[in-house]
């Protein structure tokens, strides 16, 4: 990849050998993108800059795990068997169920929603922090949930409340199985980028785009929580074969984490648009009335290309040509997409994980 001047908010001095290592890593990470357009080439260069800085600050994150020999056997699995294990799935709190009903009801008022949210002090405090953050950049301070609902909107705030509440349900995934901090960093970044794409393209709803991106890899968490040995074995196969993770999941398990995640959200009665965004984030169907599946699909490519966090997938997925073309990306828009992203990511990360 040829070097190119890319505007960044603050340059970080990186040793030449670290920059070269980042360049090699990104070249490998983009290996499945056969004919990149100019916007994807710019994304790769931005990824080199970001990963080089992160590599200099956190070299331990980039140590290759020792390959397993021989590779563990992986038997196929029916995803319905996982969803039938109710005792192993996260328990949905009452406020979550009431919020679900509120989203599905056309008669829900601002007062109704405020009353539901106010039952949970933790959720109340979290939403007020979110509304008063750069996520919304409102000109005034919001000090009550009633006011937050009025300013942000009933559907928007309820979608945000339900989607972000899911994060608190996954506290039992073993640390030796996946780095949850890196997982959520990737997921939050995907949500923030999907939200930026929503505003840039004028397609979809910002809150739904954010929540869709935030939850797009939830199937991975379920698989790691309910079937940790199987899930880690699939990861080992993907690493050893230099294969795309979701493709290796289909080969070994018979389904991928996107399918499992979509099925879980359907079981939890999530709105159809969020279900389809999670279900289709690797292979979006064209012709959807809602834009969120396309937004999340493209956001996943951007977040992985920038090397923000990690969901366990090493490679940048080749975006659907039709979905990518529908965004009308330019190299300059790639620059805009990452402008101040780290600052927004850091603030959202501190709010979302401090619950």
Residue, then its C-alpha position, 0 to 999 in steps of 0.5 A: x500500500x503506497x503511503x498517502x497524506x491522510x488528515x488526522x487530528x493528532x500525529x503520534x510518533x511511531x517507529x519505522x519498524x512498527x509502522x512496517x509491521x502494521x502495514x504487513x498486518x493490514x495487507x494480510x487483513x485485507x487479503x480477501x478484498x480482491x479489487x478495492x476501490x479508492x475508498x477501500x484503499x484509503x480505509x486500508x491506509x487509515x487502518x495502517x496509521x491507527x493500528x501502528x499507533x495502537x501497536x506501539x502503545x499495546x504490543x501485547x495485543x498483536x502477539x500471534x497465539x500459538x497454533x493448536x496441533x492437532x486442530x480440535x475436532x468440531x461437530x456440527x450443531x443445531x442453533x435451535x439447541x442453543x436457544x432451547x437452553x434457557x437456563x444458560x441464556x441471559x435472563x431478561x430483566x423485567x424493565x427490559x420486557x416492559x421496554x420491549x412492549x413499549x417499543x411495540x405499542x403505538x400508544x406508548x407516551x413519553x410519560x409511559x416510557x419515562x415511568x418504565x425507565x425510572x424503575x431502574x436507577x442504573x438504566x436511568x443514570x446511564x441514559x442521562x449520561x448518554x443523552x448529555x454526551x457528545x453522542x447527541x451534542x444537545x445545546x442544553x443539559x437534560x436532567x430528567x428522563x421525562x425531558x430526555x424522552x421529549x427531546x430524543x423521542x419515544x421510539x429513539x430512546x426506547x430503542x437505545x435503552x433496549x439495545x444497550x441493556x443487552x450489554x449488561x446481560x453478558x457478564x459470564x463469558x470467560x475472560x480466557x475465551x474472549x477479551x470482552x473489552x476488545x469485543x465491545x470496543x469493536x461493537x461500539x465502534x461498529x454502532x458509531x460508524x453505522x450511525x455516522x453512515x446513517x446521517x451521511x447517507x440520509x438512510x435509516x434511523x440513527x438510534x436503530x443504526x447504532x443499536x444494530x451495530x452494537x449488537x451485530x456480533x451478539x451471536x458470538x457471545x451466545x456461542x461462547x457462553x453456551x458452547x465455549x469449547x466448540x466456539x474456541x475450536x472454530x476460532x482455532x481452525x479459522x486462525x490456522x487456515x487463514x479463513x474468514x471466521x463466519x465462513x469457517x463457522x458455517x463449514x464446521x457448525x452448519x451456521x454462523x454467528x449472524x444466524x444465531x444472533x438474529x435467531x436470539x433477537x427474534x426469540x427476544x421479540x426485538x423489532x424486525x429491523x434490528x433482527x434483520x440487521x444482525x442476521x444479515x450483517x455479512x450478507x445483506x439482502x437488497x431491496x429492504x425497506x429499512x437501511x440498517x442491514x446495509x449500514x451495519x454491513x458497511x460499518x463492519x467493514x470499516x470498523x475491522x479495516x480500522x482495527x478497532x477492538x476485535x470480535x474474533x474476526x481477523x479479516x476485513x469482510x469483502x463488502x457486498x458490491x451493491x451495498x458498498x456502491x449504495x453508500x457512494x463512498x469517496x476517499x474523502x468520506x473515509x477521512x470524515x468517517x474517522x474524524x474524531x472517532x476515537x474521542x467519540x468511541x472513548x466517551x461511548x465506551x466509558x458510558x456503556x461499560x460503566x453500568 
